[in-house]
């Protein structure tokens, strides 16, 4: 996957996440969490990095912390 294809993929994910953000919260919340994980996984694979379950857990923790900052972050 070349750099331009990765950039297009990231843009498409961003547009889709933005559209999902317009949906009612209960419908969109699960997809909004899953899509960035899928994007990070695919970009990682394109760069030769295979994400395991530990990486995904760290990503979710970081994304959750950034969305709702607390003292624990």
Secondary structure, DSSP 8 states (H G I E B T S, - for coil): --HHHHHHHHHHHHHHHHHHHTS-HHHHHHHHHHHHHHHHHHHHHHTT----HHHHHHHHHHHHHHHS--TT-
